[in-house]
Amino acid sequence: MQSTDQKMNVLFITLDDLRPQMGCYGQTQIHSPNIDALGESGTVFNRAYCQQAVCNPSRASVMTGLRPDSGRVWDLQTHFRDMNPDVVTLFQQFKNNGYHAEGVGKIYHTGHGNRDDPASWSVPHRVPDISNYALDESNAILQANLSASKARAERGEPAGISNGPAAEIADVEDDGYKDGIVTDWALEALDRLKDDPFFLAVGLVKPHLPFCAPKKYWDLYNPETITLPENDYLPEDVPEWAWTDWGELRKYDNIPATGPLPEAQARHLIHGYYACVSYIDAQIGKLIDRVKALGLWENTAIILWGDHGWKLGEHGLWCKHTNFELDTHSPLIVRLPGQASTGKPSDALVEFVDIYPTLTEAASLERLDHLEGSSLLPLLDDPDRAWKPAAFSQYPRGKMMGYSMRTDRYRYTEWVHRETKEVGARELYDHQNDPAENFNVANRPENAETVEQMGEMMAAGWEGAMAGVSD
């Protein structure tokens, strides 16, 4: 799709913990006009899945094109270079082919002692070095909790609460928080790079915890109209490895150490999540407006994706860290210059490892041998074409690895002992009759044949699923 005399630019927008709950996904709860407009100009993938529902493995799979087992990145601490020192990242491939590759904000997972990847960039990567909070009282709570947590750890006790409030409403401008600063940096980069081929990666943190956004985005919502999920209980017959106690949220101030959230607190957090999505939607609008103002719209590919989903009280759970549909199902919007079909969504089963080969093929770059995904270019021209029959995700739980597969009708999961390779439990959710995944029907006798078929497809793996795809 690249013209012969001009390289296609790439604006690569990544978001953290974003559910596919915007208007372009047929939802009405969230005010997201800019994301929705981007969907109208390109292709919304209704069924896109991450390879593992937590930041570092998900992002590593996108940037390297390797699935978690191949890249050997399953946790927050492991850097992909330690496991694959010579792998060429998506950004490197563009940089090696004459592009200026620049990243601002959260691109790789750089927390928990992790580090960035200088080989990916033409210039040093930048991340704002400011607090997540804009209010003095929130920062005071944060510092007090950090000190108390450190003292407990030194005594050999559980660290407990180590963060500030889980949400904050501050009457500040967009650049009062990190994502506003990142957007300003990205706008400056667009101005600077407009005459050269570029790959600009913009990493917006929200709606990741804490749910902090300028007051004007909170004001878009009436808290009295915010509803709680009806399925605030674990799925029937769910194995113990399939769910978590959402420890990520419990590290924030005033969150119960065990048990459910009080109803008022749950509603407030959902309100905060919605506000954060509207906040980042506004930043995306600024980026798209600048691309158009600079005359770059007709020659710039824009890709927007969230690294994994998030639970807002469904199944009585919060955060991610599972193989459930809510965690593995994530937004993906691709807009390429000159694509044949725009504004028509695709229901094809696609995966985040497909992003790397899609962008390199769109720019007429060589496909590297290590890539484990399929280019999505055929779907951008024909969103309804036949595609691969399954998307694959996984999540580790101690000595067990949960391998999960989403087909047109089912989500099937096997919990496999990582040493003995024995299957300890199975899950089967029938999305035709149970789209909320409230009933694990794997152990019902009437589903024995379906479980056997799903097991055979799982054994064939992603290679088997890709076999029928013609790029």
N, C-alpha and C positions, 0 to 999 in steps of 0.2 A: 504493500500500500504506500510505500515511500516513493516520492517522485524521483526521477533519475538525476535531476540537477540540484536537489536540495535535500539535506538530511531532515528527517522527522524529529522534532523535539519531543521530549517526554516530561510531563508533570505527573509525578508519582506521589499520591497523597495516601498516607497510612494513618489509621485511627485506632484507638485502643479500647477494647471492651465494647465495641459497638454492635448492638443487635440490629437485625434487618427490620426495623420497626418504623421506618420513614414512609412518607406518602407514596414514594415510587415503589414500595413493597406492598401497597394496598392497605396500609395502616393509616389511622387518622389521629392517633394520640399525640404525635410529636410534630411540632412546627419545623419543617425542614425544606423551605422553598428552593434553596440553592442546590442541595443534593438532588431534589426531585427534578429540577431543571436539567441538571447534568444527565440524569437518567433518560430524559426525553431526547437528549442530543446524541446518545450512544446506546449501549445495551446494558440493561439491568439483568444480572444473573440471579434468578429467584432461588436457585438451589446451588449455592457455592459453599464449600466446606473447607475448614482449616485442617491441617494434618495433626495438630495437637492443641487442645484448648488452654494454652497458657503462653505468655508473651515470647519467651526466648525460643522454644522449639518451633513455634509457629513462624516467627520472623526468620529464623535460620532456614526453614524449609523454603520460604519465598525467595530469600536472597541468594541461596545456593542452588535451588532447584532440586535438593535432595530431601527425601522423606526422613522422618526422625530416625528410623532404624538404620538407614544408609549413612546419614550424617552423624549418627550417634550423639544426638543432642536431644535429651528428654527432660532436662531440668532447667532451673533458672541460672545456675552457676556456670555451666559448661560453655566455653566459647567455641564456636564452630571451627576456628582455625586450629585449636588444639587437637581436634579430631581429624581435620581435613586441611592440612597446612597449605596445600597447593591449589585448592579449589578456586575457580574463577567465579566471582560473584556476579550477579546481574549488573551491578554498577560498574564493576571492572570490565565486563565485556563491552559495555558502551564506551567506557574511557579508553579501552584499547583500540577502539575503532573511530577515534577522532572526536569524541564527545567530551565536553566539559561536564564532569560528574560532581555534583555538589549535594550535600545533605544538611538539613537544618531540623532540629527537634529530635524526637525519638524515632529512630529508624531501626537500628539494631537494639536489642535489649542490653542496656548498659548499666543497669542497677545490680545490686547483690554482688558487688565486686567485679562484675563483668566489665568488658572494655569495648571500645569501638573497633573498627577495622580500617586503618589508614589506607590500605591497599585499594579500597573501594573508591576513594575520592581523589579528585584533582586538587582540591584545597582542603584544609582541615575542617572536619565536621564540627558544627556548633550546636550547643544545647544551652538554654538559659540557666544561669546559676542563681536562681531565686527560690524562695519558699513556695510551697504549694498554696499557701494561705496569703490573703491580702490584709486581714484584720489582725491588729496587735493582740487581741484577746485569744484568737485562734493560735497564733504563734506561741503565746505564753503557755497555753494548754499543751501544745506539742512539746515544748522544751521540758515542762514538768513531767510529762509522761515518759519522755526519753530518759531523763535522769532516774526516774523511779524504776524503769525497765532495766537500765544498766545496773542499778544497785541490786535488783533481784537476781539478775544473771550472775553477778559477782558472788552472791551468796549461794549459788547453785540452785536457785529457784526458777520456775518458769518465767520467761520474760514478760508475758502478759501484754497489756496495752502499751504500745510504743508509738502511737500516732496521735495527731490532733483530732479535731472533730471530723466526722464522716461527711459533713456537708457544710458549706458556708455561703451566705448571701452577703455580698459586698457591693456597695454602690460605687463601682470603679469603672473605668474605661476598659476596653478589651485587652489592652496591653498591661492591665493590672495583674494579669495571670500569664503563665508561660505561653499558652497557645497564641495569645495576641502578639507577644514578642516574636515568636517563631514565624507567624504570618507576616509581620513587618519585615523580618529578615528575608523571607521568601520573595516578597514584593520587590525589595531592593535587588535581590539576585536576578529576578526576571528583567528588571530595568537594565542591569549590567550585562546580562547574557543575551539580550534580544537579537544580536547580530551574529551569534555563533551557535552551532548545534549544541544543545544542552540536554542533560538528564538531571532534573532537579527533583530531589526527594524531600518531601515536607512531612514531618512526623508530628501530628497533633496528638496530645496525650488524652484529652477528654474523649469519651466520658469515663475514663478511669477514675477510681477513687483517689482522693476525696472529691465529692461532688461539689466543686467550687466553680461558680460562674458569676459574672456580673449580674446585678439585681435585675436589669432590664430583661434578661432571658428567663429568670424565675417568674417575672411578671407576665410572661406570655401564657401562663397556665393558672387556672383556678384550682387551688388545692382541694376544694370541695368536690370537684368532679373526678379526681384521681381515684381509680379503683384498684383493689388488691386482687391478685389472681385467685381464681376459684379452686384450683388444684394445689392447695397449700399442704400437701401430704406426699410422702414418698410413693413411687409406683408400687402397685401390688406385686408381691413376689420378687422384689428387686434384690439382687445379691449385695452383700455388705461392701464389696469393693466399688460398687457403681456410684456411690455418693460420698459427699464430704460434709464436714461440719462448718464449712465456709469460714475457715480461720483467717482468711485475708481480711474480711470485714471486722472480725472480732478483735483485731489489733487496734481499732479506732476507738476514740474516747466515747464513753457512755454507751457502748454496745454490749449487750449481755454476753457473759462468758460462755453460757450454754443456753439452749432453748431458743424459742422463736423471738422475733422482735415484737415489741408492743405495736399495736395497730397504727397508732398515730406516728410512731417513728418510721414504720415501714412506708407509710404514705409520704412522709417528708423526704425519705431517701429516693423514692420513685420520682417525686417532684424534682429533686436535685438532678437525678439522671436525665430527665427530659430537658431541664434547663441547660445541662452541659452539652447535650446533642444540639440544641438550638444555637448555643455559643459557637461550637465548631462549624455548624452549618454557615453561620455568618462569616467565619474566616474563609471557608471554601468559596463563598460568594465573592469575597475580595480578590482571591487568587484568580478566579475565572474572569472577573471583570478586568483585571490587569492584563491577562493574556489577550483578551479581545482588544483592549485599548492600545496595546503594543502592536497590533496587527499580526499576532501569532496564532490566532484561532484556527486558521485553515491548515496549519502545518504542525500542530501540537497534539500529540496523543495525551489524553488524561485518563489516569486510572485511579480509582478510589476503592480502598478496601479496609475492612476492620479485621484486626488480627485474630479475633475469635468472638463468640457471642458472650452472653451474660445472663444470669438468672436474677429476676427481681421478685423473689419470693415463691416462684413456682416450685412445686414439690417440697415446699417448706425450706428451700435452699436459696442462697445468694452466691454471687460471684460466678466463677467458671470452674475449671479443674475437673470436669467429668466428660464422658462420651455422649451425654444426652444431646438431643437435637438443639436445644437452646444454647448449648455451649459450642458445638462444632459448626452450626449454621451461621454464616457471617455474610455481611454485605460485600458485593463486588460489582462495580460499575466500570465499564471500559468504553471509552470514546476514542475512536481513531479517525484521523482525517480521511475522508473518502470511503468510509465503510458503506456497504451497499444498503444495510438496514439500520435505521435509527428510530428510537422511541418504542421499539417492539421488544419486550422482555424475552428472555430465554428460560425455559424450564429444564434445560439440560443439566445433568449432574456434573458439576465442575469442581476443581480442587485448586488450592492455592499454589501447588507446585506447577500449575498450568500458566501462571503469570509470567514467569521467566521466559519460556519458549514463545509465548504469545508476543511479548514486546520485542524480542530479538528478531523474530520472523517479520514482524510489522516494519522493522527498520532495515530489513534485508541483511541482517547479520548472520554469521555462521551459527548453526545449532551445535552446541557442544555435546560431546558424547555422554557426559555424566547426567544430563537432565532426565528427570523421572516424571515429567508431566507432558501434556499434549497442548499444542498451540490451539488457541480458541478462535483463530481467524475464521475458520469455516462457519462458526456460530455467529460471528459478527455480520456475516453476509446473509446467513440463513438461520435465524434463531431456532427454528423448528426442526432442523435436520436431526437425524438419528445420531446418538452420541453414546458414550460409554455407559455401561449398565450400573456402575456403582462408583461411589466416592468413599475414600478410606481415611479414617482417623484412628488415633490411639491415645491411651492415657495410662501412665504407670501408677501403680498403687502398691508400694512396698515390693514384695517378691512377685507380684502379679503384674502383667501387662494386659490391659484391656484393648483388644483390637476390634474396632467398630466399622461397620460397613453400611452405608446408606444406599438403598436401591430405590427404584421408582415407588414401591409400596412399603418397604420394610426398613427398619433399622435393626441390624443384627450385630450382636457383640459377643465375643468370646473372651473370657478372662483366663489367661494362660500363665502358668507358672514359668518364670523367666529362666529357671535352670532346668527343670524336668520336662518342660514343654507340655505338661498335662493341662487339660482344660478343666478349670475348677467350677465354672458356672457359665451359663449362657443367658443372653437377653434377646427377646424378639418383640418389637413393637410394630403393630400393624397401623400404619399411618392412614390407611383408608378408613378404618373404623375407630382409630384412637390417635388422632394427630397430636394430642398433648402428651403422649407417652405415659399414660397413667396405669397401664396394665402390661406387665411382662408376661407374655403368653408362650414363652419358649418351652415351658414344662407341661403344657396342656397336650394330652394325647392326640387331639385332632390336628395339632400343628407339627407332628413328628416329621412328616414328609417335607414340609416347608423348612424346618430347621436343618434337615439333611441337605436340602438344596442350597440353603444359605451357607452351610458349612463347606460345601464343595466350591462355591463361588469364593468364599473367604480363602480357601486353600490355594485357589488359582491366583489370588492376590491382584494387586494393581496392574501387574503385567498382563494378566488374563483379561482384565477389564479394558485395557488400552488396545488390545489386539484388534478389536473391531473398529477402531477410530481411524479414519483416513484423513490425515492432515491436509 
